Amino acid sequence: MDTLRLFFAHPLRAFRLELELEIAGETVALVGPSGAGKSTVLRAVAGLIRPEAGTISLNGDLWFDADRRVNRAPEDRSVGYVFQDYALFPHLTVERNVAFGGKRGVRELLKRFRIEHLAGARPGQLSGGERQRVGLARALARDPAVLLLDEPLSALDAQTRETVRIELQELLHDLELPTLLVTHDFEDAVALADRVGVLLEGQLLQSGTPAELVAAPADPFVASLTGGNLLAGRARGQANGLTEVILEEGSTVYSTQAASGRVGVIVQPWDVSIAREQPADSALNHIRAPISSLIPLGNRVRVRVGPLTAELTTASVERLGLAIGDNVVASFKATGTRLVPLRGE
Amino acid sequence: MRRLFELGLVLAAALVLAFLFLPLLALFLRVPPNVLVAQLTSDVALDALWISVKTGLIAHVLVLGLGTPAAYLLATREFRGRSLVVSAIEVPLVLPPAVAGIALLTAFGRRGLLGGTFEALGFSIPFTQLAVVLAVAFVAIPFYVRQGIAAFAAVDRTLLDASRTLGATPLRTFVRIALPLAAGGLGAASALAWARGTGEFGATIMFAGSFQGETQTLPLAIYAQLDQNRDTAISIGALLVLFSVAVLLAVKALPRWTRFDSSSLTPFARSASN
């Protein structure tokens, strides 16, 4: 299996980008606000910029080494790069765009991405979702060893985005290429990536599986970025007009959002309340479990209850006298949940 | 008061138009069409037309062949002193033509800076057709390069990057992506440069002289015929007016001809640092 290794440093306007990553046949997402240096990482891997220091290699084959003065040209690195706004060549037809990178199997790619009927069209005539598919097909026509995706969903409207996200998820799973994707949207990262790294001002604050980041943010910024709780489960259809989700640890929660198959239930920590006994309130979802951790974040405390993290004021924690090991009930409303499709297994 | 102002504006515009077009119109009114055509088939006119077309073509090959790569370099590569180079290329644009003539003579003349070198190689440049070509190229290249830089700079850099990541060498990227996307602007630049070169007078008369059938281009023929056969001079003038109008139309039409719908959904979200 191919492995991409990067270890480099590069000065940007306001800070220094420093990154060390190893990506095997999996998808790694770099998440962070705009201006965090995410696209620079992709450009460095593709050879479009020359980092100040470090090395980039694929299976030990050096693409870049600052010390040994190795710097392969972009055309000599086997990457498929999908640009943020897809960068389709406006003067070429869809078919010629795809064939630009490699002539072999163009027809199959057009078919695979359902753009066969658009073969003779120019990019200007396409919708956002169609452009995205052309961009992917073109990047894959070269049969790359590494896939780079720059905000692959951000140029799409909300409705197209949902569909494309699922398609992209399946594609990345099938390809099994070392894939590096950058996004500012943690939800996209959850849906698409096996591992997520949080990048802020050029530094990797934390990396891990999406669930790890949500469960144990190492830094307040990671906590604010990952925000929600992520509960993996299987949507089991409808009950009273709500989606019933059986969580992996056995309990059942309800959501007002429609979904089916394997899903992640996202709940914001500030939408979770804690009580000693199950309250007779309007919330549909209650999970009883012992408190496993109490992490102060300024005037708030993150309380970990079973699979859930609740964010309470310091005053509430003191009033309830919460301590690690206490058996409590965490409650949240079905209307406060969002469902994200997860890769099925 | 307000209507008086509007009236004033219209009057000024009308006067400008009249002032510009009366002389041009006079060329066509002064000589009847049949005489005009007859004069254009005179030896002097035909010789001048041939010299203008021949030297113009050769000069244009030089202008496009050297100017296009130069414009691409200046539009797409960052290097120290880049803006200085761009300014230097623009100097001949503001140079008085007589200065261009004396400068060419001083560089390539028999006793000029490089004159001895050419002499040793067995040929001399001044007062030959080669001198006409050089004079025309000298004034036309800055026009072309300046517009060419703008044409290449208008091509989205991300497209050039995309081409490279798809395995294309810099040369293939230039030929397949940059050139076609800049073609409209380059075509317009080429037409303008051709027009400027065809109208060249000052540098040519000083550096190449005005020998009929050898170095006498159309503008030089007008000047030469002024005293001998005014009708011939006027007829050539009328021909050049038509040529200029054709160039203007081409310049307006060319960029539109190759304009593509942008493939970009968010034209402002393209920052180099991120």
Interface residues (C-beta under 8 A of the other chain):
Chain A: L12 R13 S34 G35 A36 G37 K38 S39 T40 R43 A46 G47 L48 A73 P74 E75 R77 V79 G80 Y81 F83 Q84 D85 Y86 A87 L88 F89 P90 H91 F100 G101 G102 R122 P123 G124 Q125 G128 R131 R138 A139 A141 R142 A155
Chain B: D156 T158 L159 D161 A162 S163 R164 T165 L166 G167 A168 T169 R176 I177 P180 L181 T258 F260 D261 S262 S263 S264 L265 T266 A269 R270 S271 S273 N274
